[in-house]
Amino acid sequence: MEMASFTGFIKTLFYIILFYYLFKFLMRIFAPILMQKAVNKMQQKMQEQYRQQQEQQQDRTSQSQQSMPKEKKKVGEYIDYEEIK
């Protein structure tokens, strides 16, 4: 069996620390860019959903207007009287 050397341990520890700080540095640079892209993507999805809802609502109103029979002639206004005792 081969024993791990002290220099190999120090080298490994150095690489771990180096990669940690390198990752931390790169995240400071790229995290805002990635977050902005994610926000833009979500905003586009929400706008598309809003457009689809508006189109569906317009379709429903146009269909209901077409299916409704023409109104009959209005004879007058109806007034509801309350009985006072």
N, C-alpha and C positions, 0 to 999 in steps of 0.2 A: 504494500500500500504506500501511496505517496502522501506525504504530509504537505499541508498548505504552508506556504512560506509567508513570512511577515511582509515582505515586499509585495507579494501578490495580493495580500489583503489590503494594503495601503493603496495599491494601484486600483483595485476594485472600488474601494471607498471613494477615491478621487474621481473615478468615472461616474459613480452614482451622483455625487455632489455636482459635478460638471453638467451632467444631463438634466438634473433638477433645475439648476439656474438657467441653463439654455432653454429649457421648456418654459420656465417662468418668463423669460425675456421674450420669447416668440409669442406667447399668449398675450402679452401686453400689446404687441404689435397687431396680431391677427384677430384677437377676440372682438374688438369693436367692429371690424369689417364683417366678421361672421354674424355678429348680432344684427347688424344693419341689414344684411341679406335676409336673415330670418324674419325680421320685422317687415321688410318689403314684401316678402312672399306671403306672409299672413295677411297683410293689407290687401294684396291683390286677390286673395281667396275670398276675403270678406266683401270686397267690391263686386266680385263675380256672383256671390250668393245674393247680394242685395239686388243686383240687376235681374237675376233669375226670379226672385220674389216679386219684383215690380212687374215683370213680364207676365207671371202667373196671375197676379192680381188684375192686370189689365185684361187678360184673356177671360177671367171669371166675370168681370164687369161687362165686357162686350157680349159674352154668352148669355148672361142674365138679362141684358137689355134686349137681346134678340128673342129670347124665349118668353118674355113678358108680353101678355096681350095688351092691346091698346086700352088706355083708360076710357072708361065710360064717361059720359057727360056728367059733370058735377051739377047737382041740383041746388046745392046751397051748403051753407056751413051748419053743422050740427052743434047744438048747444046742450050741454048736460046740466040740468037743473037739480039742485039739492032741495029736499023737502025740509022746511024749517018748522019746528014744533013750538 
